[in-house]
């Protein structure tokens, strides 16, 4: 079962630990997730649920 990610949640990229913790700013219907990582680096990650894990 795949976890659903929502706007406002904190996440980490599974393969890019150096990016630090990010906050989801948008999730579109095709699965692309926009995240602001530490240092104001904003990225759009296609099929983001495959690459991001939720951080509590």
Number of C-alpha atoms within 10 A of each C-alpha: 3 6 10 8 19 14 13 12 15 20 21 20 21 10 9 10 9 10 14 12 17 25 20 20 17 15 20 10 6 9 14 16 22 20 28 19 20 13 9 9 10 15 15 15 17 15 14 18 18 13 14 21 18 17 11 6
